[in-house]
Amino acid sequence: AYHSSKYGKVAIVTKAQLDISNSYYAQGGIAAVISPGDSTENHLNDTLEAGRGLCDVDAAEILVNEGRERVLELIEMGMEFDKKDGELVLGLEGGHSHRRILHAGGDATGKILTSFMLKKAIEQPSVQSFENVTAIRLIRQQNCIVGLHAYDFVTKKNIIFKTKAVIIATGGLSRVFLRSTKP
């Protein structure tokens, strides 16, 4: 939403509140090649070894190659990761051969990062949020998505969003399981 807001109006539609997500509750840090003694090759090897043959190699390559850029972008935007004596604290966690784990607020990384990005997004004048609104269906015309049919649980009204683009970020795969910790 933050990046898209530079190109036009953005509607964030969520069936709950904006700050409810598994990412918000995540306690782990972010792994990225930051220290001079580390490399993307090392990070990729660690990731593939820890994945024990289950990793999508192309996705892992994107993760490790773009990870550093995304972390530096976050820092440039004002995200504050844990520091000691003015230097980033890089943790060493299971599966990693180098110190490359950044935390924020110790084990509150998810809460701090999602709150930081949410604040950045909703500060944009072209971003409007729609909480307690669920997407019902995409509206198509001639094989193109031109809108979204949604329902507001509070007002009990249907909403039609006309759009040039839709980005679906559902995170809803946990519904395939009988039990899940997903909020």
C-alpha positions in Angstrom: 0.0 0.0 0.0 2.8 2.4 0.9 4.6 1.9 -2.4 1.5 1.7 -4.5 0.3 5.0 -3.1 2.9 6.8 -5.2 0.9 5.8 -8.3 -2.7 6.6 -7.3 -5.4 6.0 -4.8 -5.1 2.8 -2.6 -7.8 1.1 -0.6 -6.6 -1.3 2.1 -9.5 -3.8 2.7 -9.3 -6.0 5.7 -12.0 -8.2 7.4 -10.5 -7.4 10.8 -8.4 -4.4 12.0 -5.3 -3.2 10.2 -3.0 -4.3 13.0 -4.2 -7.9 13.3 -1.9 -10.3 11.5 0.5 -13.1 12.2 3.3 -10.8 11.2 2.3 -8.5 14.0 2.8 -11.3 16.5 6.1 -12.6 15.0 8.9 -12.6 17.5 11.7 -13.7 15.2 14.0 -11.3 13.4 14.8 -10.6 9.8 17.7 -12.5 8.2 19.7 -10.3 5.8 23.4 -10.1 4.6 24.5 -6.9 6.4 28.0 -7.7 7.8 31.1 -7.4 5.6 32.1 -11.0 6.3 28.9 -12.5 5.1 27.6 -13.0 1.5 24.4 -13.8 -0.3 26.0 -17.2 -1.4 26.5 -18.1 2.3 22.9 -17.0 3.1 21.5 -19.1 0.2 23.5 -22.1 1.2 22.3 -21.8 4.8 18.7 -21.4 3.6 18.8 -24.4 1.3 20.6 -26.6 3.9 18.1 -25.7 6.6 15.2 -26.3 4.1 16.4 -29.9 3.6 15.3 -30.1 0.0 11.9 -28.4 0.5 12.9 -24.9 -0.6 12.0 -23.4 -3.9 15.5 -22.4 -5.0 14.4 -19.5 -7.2 12.4 -18.0 -4.3 15.3 -18.5 -1.9 17.6 -16.7 -4.3 15.3 -13.8 -4.5 15.0 -13.7 -0.7 18.7 -13.6 0.0 19.6 -11.3 -2.9 16.9 -8.8 -2.2 16.9 -9.1 1.6 19.8 -6.7 2.1 18.2 -4.1 -0.1 14.9 -4.3 1.6 16.4 -4.0 5.1 18.5 -1.0 4.0 15.3 0.5 2.5 13.5 0.0 5.8 16.3 1.6 7.7 16.4 4.6 5.3 12.6 5.0 5.9 13.3 5.3 9.6 12.7 1.7 10.9 14.8 1.2 14.0 16.4 -2.2 14.5 18.2 -3.0 17.8 21.6 -1.4 18.1 24.4 -1.4 20.6 26.9 1.5 20.7 25.3 2.8 17.5 25.8 -0.4 15.5 23.2 -2.9 14.4 23.0 -5.9 16.6 23.1 -9.0 14.4 22.0 -12.2 15.9 23.0 -15.8 15.1 20.1 -18.2 15.0 19.6 -21.8 14.0 20.5 -22.6 10.4 22.7 -19.6 9.9 26.5 -19.7 9.7 26.9 -15.9 10.1 25.4 -13.2 12.3 22.6 -11.8 10.1 19.4 -11.6 12.2 18.1 -8.2 12.9 15.6 -7.6 15.7 13.5 -4.6 16.8 12.5 -4.3 20.4 14.2 -7.7 21.1 11.5 -10.3 20.4 8.9 -7.7 19.3 10.2 -7.4 15.7 6.9 -8.3 14.0 4.9 -5.8 16.1 7.4 -3.0 15.6 7.9 -3.6 11.9 4.2 -4.0 11.0 3.3 -1.0 13.1 6.0 1.0 11.4 4.9 0.1 7.9 1.2 0.5 8.7 1.9 4.0 10.0 3.9 4.9 6.9 1.1 3.6 4.6 -1.8 5.3 6.4 0.1 8.6 6.5 -0.1 8.7 2.7 -3.0 11.0 1.6 -3.9 8.6 -1.2 -4.3 5.6 1.1 -7.7 4.8 2.7 -8.4 1.9 5.0 -11.5 -0.2 5.2 -11.5 -2.2 8.4 -14.2 -4.9 9.1 -14.8 -5.2 5.3 -14.5 -8.4 3.5 -13.8 -9.0 -0.2 -16.5 -11.0 -1.8 -15.5 -11.2 -5.4 -13.3 -9.6 -8.0 -15.3 -7.8 -10.8 -14.1 -8.8 -14.3 -14.8 -7.3 -17.7 -13.3 -8.9 -20.8 -10.8 -11.0 -18.8 -9.6 -7.9 -16.9 -10.1 -7.1 -13.2 -11.9 -3.8 -13.0 -13.1 -3.8 -9.4 -13.9 -5.5 -6.2 -17.2 -6.3 -4.6 -16.9 -6.1 -0.8 -19.2 -6.2 2.3 -18.9 -3.9 5.3 -19.7 -5.9 8.5 -20.4 -2.7 10.5 -22.7 -0.8 8.2 -24.1 -4.1 6.7 -23.7 -2.6 3.2 -22.1 -3.7 0.0 -19.2 -1.7 -1.4 -18.0 -1.6 -5.0 -14.4 -0.6 -5.6 -13.6 0.4 -9.2 -10.0 -0.2 -9.8 -7.2 -0.5 -12.4 -5.3 -3.1 -10.2 -5.9 -5.4 -7.3 -3.1 -6.8 -5.1 -4.3 -9.8 -3.0 -2.3 -10.3 0.2 -4.5 -12.7 2.1 -2.2 -14.9 4.1 -5.3 -17.1 4.4 -3.7 -20.5 3.6 -4.1 -21.7 7.2 -7.8 -22.4 6.5 -6.7 -25.7 4.9 -5.8 -27.0 8.4 -8.3 -28.0 11.0 -6.4 -26.2 13.7 -4.3 -23.0 13.3 -2.8 -20.3 15.5 -3.5 -17.7 12.8 -5.7 -14.8 14.2 
